[in-house]
């Protein structure tokens, strides 16, 4: 160890003593600590103990291009040399923000001509609430302010964004905004496996219509959902679901918000998940992969239906963020789009690596403790069961999935546990050989889990 090499034990002690982590049992972490990630390369992370781990989660769904994109690093460095910061208040802007706004308009569906920048998906969804309510105020319908979302959806962790989301543990701790309401999720395996998938999709979609009727159409402003629920467990809706949602929103004058924080920038096989499922949102939430995770950046793509009203009326839109449109973050976004477009990353992933990833995952369906493999594009979930026919779980409180996750990470594969599912979203730049490695390591973790719970495999 050189004089410049950090002392791992000292770092871990500082981490346990001073660093409060997100979505963590703080007492347990304070007592036991965790892993210090010290560097990364391509699709691998390395911890301070020297372990190499294949990152099957692309950071936190954001490093779609992996960790070796020098062009993004250089773009940020060059921007910091020229203009490290200035705000977008006071009738001012900056060149990277302006250029990125135009580039984002170019890659999003045709109904989008404007963008509002934020620093994260949470802030973007807070912004959506402001935009939606301002839109209807300007139309002379201030009573249209109720927003409908889905149980087990995830839209961020600020108070407003967590209210939009449907995560019960978050609501239990902080409550929710009184104008946000929730309907069911299109989770066929968990909630509808005794029905035909398409019939289930229609039934769950029509819960939106029922909720609108209960609240009163004149009071409801918007419906927000992820094309595929990511943090909720990579829940891919039946094909009947989104067309029915579109019909209901169109007929009832309800704005449709597509939260693309996870699905956007190639994860589903197209630029955005709404394109994969062929629906037309009025607002798109984006973040994460827009900069490949290299800088914090999020925002809202504002459809012309909404923007035309905002632009046609006088009066200040009383919302803003100190770092909205940060020049270095926008420079990272521009460089990320360069890589995606110039190297044809999304098309290559859709046509080659994603089908291979999904095909290899399906080989796990015969494993003794796998009840379902689901996914599309470059993300997927493997649902764990003790009995395939009854879908009975291996252990209470998702303990088996936690065990499986830990076994995977300890063997060199970073995956995530959500409920009783193992979820993964590897970078779009994986090779087939690296997908094979992911499957091998995941299979090993499944085998260890089956053995731990005395399930023959």
CORSUL-V995093 format. One record per pair of residues at least 6 apart in sequence whose ideal C-beta (glycine too) atoms are under 6 Angstrom apart, sorted by sequence separation. I is the first residue (numbers start at 1). GAP is how many residues later the second one is. If there is no record, write none. Layout:
BEGIN
i->I gap->GAP
i->I gap->GAP
END
This chain:
BEGIN
i->46 gap->6
i->58 gap->6
i->118 gap->6
i->155 gap->6
i->229 gap->6
i->270 gap->6
i->291 gap->6
i->364 gap->6
i->385 gap->6
i->386 gap->6
i->394 gap->6
i->39 gap->7
i->105 gap->7
i->249 gap->7
i->269 gap->7
i->274 gap->7
i->290 gap->7
i->374 gap->7
i->408 gap->7
i->415 gap->7
i->416 gap->7
i->450 gap->7
i->21 gap->8
i->37 gap->8
i->38 gap->8
i->44 gap->8
i->45 gap->8
i->86 gap->8
i->105 gap->8
i->136 gap->8
i->162 gap->8
i->192 gap->8
i->212 gap->8
i->228 gap->8
i->264 gap->8
i->268 gap->8
i->365 gap->8
i->386 gap->8
i->118 gap->9
i->155 gap->9
i->188 gap->9
i->364 gap->9
i->373 gap->9
i->415 gap->9
i->37 gap->10
i->38 gap->10
i->44 gap->10
i->45 gap->10
i->155 gap->10
i->263 gap->10
i->384 gap->10
i->447 gap->10
i->36 gap->11
i->104 gap->11
i->116 gap->11
i->154 gap->11
i->287 gap->11
i->362 gap->11
i->372 gap->11
i->35 gap->12
i->36 gap->12
i->43 gap->12
i->133 gap->12
i->153 gap->12
i->188 gap->12
i->260 gap->12
i->361 gap->12
i->370 gap->12
i->371 gap->12
i->405 gap->12
i->153 gap->13
i->163 gap->13
i->260 gap->13
i->286 gap->13
i->16 gap->14
i->101 gap->14
i->152 gap->14
i->163 gap->14
i->371 gap->14
i->149 gap->15
i->151 gap->15
i->186 gap->15
i->208 gap->15
i->285 gap->15
i->369 gap->15
i->402 gap->15
i->150 gap->16
i->164 gap->16
i->166 gap->16
i->258 gap->16
i->384 gap->16
i->401 gap->16
i->16 gap->17
i->149 gap->17
i->163 gap->17
i->283 gap->17
i->284 gap->17
i->371 gap->17
i->384 gap->17
i->186 gap->18
i->364 gap->18
i->404 gap->18
i->361 gap->19
i->401 gap->19
i->184 gap->20
i->371 gap->20
i->12 gap->21
i->282 gap->21
i->398 gap->21
i->264 gap->22
i->398 gap->22
i->43 gap->23
i->184 gap->23
i->258 gap->23
i->282 gap->23
i->354 gap->23
i->42 gap->24
i->183 gap->24
i->260 gap->24
i->261 gap->24
i->265 gap->24
i->282 gap->24
i->354 gap->24
i->11 gap->25
i->183 gap->25
i->256 gap->25
i->260 gap->25
i->41 gap->26
i->42 gap->26
i->223 gap->26
i->256 gap->26
i->257 gap->26
i->258 gap->26
i->259 gap->26
i->260 gap->26
i->261 gap->26
i->40 gap->27
i->41 gap->27
i->255 gap->27
i->261 gap->27
i->393 gap->27
i->183 gap->28
i->413 gap->28
i->349 gap->29
i->412 gap->29
i->125 gap->30
i->411 gap->30
i->125 gap->31
i->129 gap->31
i->151 gap->31
i->223 gap->31
i->126 gap->32
i->230 gap->32
i->297 gap->32
i->146 gap->33
i->147 gap->33
i->148 gap->33
i->149 gap->33
i->150 gap->33
i->152 gap->33
i->222 gap->33
i->223 gap->33
i->224 gap->33
i->226 gap->33
i->246 gap->33
i->411 gap->33
i->122 gap->34
i->126 gap->34
i->145 gap->34
i->151 gap->34
i->220 gap->34
i->295 gap->34
i->121 gap->35
i->122 gap->35
i->126 gap->35
i->150 gap->35
i->217 gap->35
i->222 gap->35
i->228 gap->35
i->242 gap->35
i->122 gap->36
i->125 gap->36
i->201 gap->36
i->205 gap->36
i->227 gap->36
i->297 gap->36
i->384 gap->36
i->201 gap->37
i->242 gap->37
i->295 gap->37
i->408 gap->37
i->202 gap->38
i->294 gap->38
i->383 gap->38
i->407 gap->38
i->122 gap->39
i->125 gap->39
i->201 gap->39
i->205 gap->39
i->209 gap->39
i->8 gap->40
i->198 gap->40
i->201 gap->40
i->205 gap->40
i->208 gap->40
i->212 gap->40
i->381 gap->40
i->382 gap->40
i->197 gap->41
i->291 gap->41
i->404 gap->41
i->407 gap->41
i->198 gap->42
i->202 gap->42
i->291 gap->42
i->381 gap->42
i->290 gap->43
i->292 gap->44
i->380 gap->44
i->291 gap->45
i->404 gap->45
i->227 gap->46
i->379 gap->46
i->403 gap->46
i->227 gap->47
i->187 gap->48
i->400 gap->49
i->403 gap->49
i->227 gap->50
i->378 gap->50
i->186 gap->51
i->186 gap->55
i->394 gap->59
i->164 gap->60
i->148 gap->63
i->146 gap->69
i->146 gap->73
i->146 gap->74
i->147 gap->74
i->147 gap->75
i->148 gap->75
i->149 gap->75
i->150 gap->75
i->360 gap->75
i->143 gap->76
i->145 gap->76
i->153 gap->76
i->356 gap->76
i->144 gap->77
i->154 gap->77
i->353 gap->77
i->154 gap->78
i->357 gap->78
i->349 gap->79
i->356 gap->79
i->360 gap->79
i->367 gap->79
i->152 gap->80
i->266 gap->80
i->269 gap->81
i->369 gap->81
i->368 gap->82
i->266 gap->83
i->345 gap->83
i->136 gap->85
i->269 gap->85
i->369 gap->86
i->368 gap->87
i->132 gap->89
i->368 gap->89
i->132 gap->90
i->155 gap->104
i->268 gap->108
i->269 gap->108
i->268 gap->109
i->267 gap->110
i->267 gap->111
i->267 gap->112
i->132 gap->123
i->128 gap->129
i->236 gap->138
i->121 gap->140
i->236 gap->140
i->234 gap->141
i->234 gap->145
i->234 gap->146
i->234 gap->147
i->233 gap->148
i->128 gap->155
i->125 gap->160
i->124 gap->161
i->266 gap->162
i->107 gap->164
i->121 gap->164
i->121 gap->166
i->120 gap->167
i->135 gap->171
i->138 gap->171
i->128 gap->172
i->127 gap->173
i->124 gap->174
i->135 gap->174
i->124 gap->175
i->138 gap->175
i->124 gap->176
i->119 gap->177
i->121 gap->177
i->120 gap->178
i->118 gap->180
i->118 gap->181
i->117 gap->182
i->116 gap->183
i->189 gap->183
i->115 gap->184
i->116 gap->184
i->233 gap->185
i->115 gap->186
i->233 gap->186
i->114 gap->188
i->233 gap->188
i->112 gap->189
i->130 gap->189
i->234 gap->189
i->112 gap->191
i->113 gap->191
i->111 gap->192
i->108 gap->193
i->111 gap->193
i->114 gap->193
i->189 gap->194
i->61 gap->201
i->64 gap->201
i->64 gap->202
i->118 gap->203
i->119 gap->204
i->118 gap->206
i->117 gap->207
i->117 gap->208
i->72 gap->220
i->72 gap->222
i->69 gap->223
i->64 gap->225
i->62 gap->226
i->61 gap->227
i->62 gap->227
i->65 gap->227
i->97 gap->228
i->63 gap->229
i->63 gap->230
i->100 gap->230
i->62 gap->231
i->96 gap->231
i->94 gap->233
i->97 gap->233
i->100 gap->233
i->59 gap->234
i->96 gap->234
i->100 gap->234
i->103 gap->234
i->96 gap->235
i->99 gap->235
i->88 gap->236
i->88 gap->237
i->83 gap->244
i->79 gap->248
i->80 gap->248
i->79 gap->249
i->76 gap->252
i->79 gap->252
i->76 gap->255
i->75 gap->256
i->76 gap->256
i->72 gap->260
i->75 gap->260
i->72 gap->263
i->71 gap->264
i->72 gap->264
i->65 gap->274
i->56 gap->357
i->57 gap->357
i->56 gap->358
i->53 gap->359
i->54 gap->359
i->55 gap->359
i->56 gap->359
i->57 gap->359
i->53 gap->361
i->66 gap->361
i->64 gap->363
i->66 gap->363
i->61 gap->364
i->64 gap->364
i->65 gap->364
i->58 gap->367
i->56 gap->368
i->57 gap->368
i->58 gap->369
i->56 gap->370
i->56 gap->382
i->43 gap->384
i->43 gap->387
END
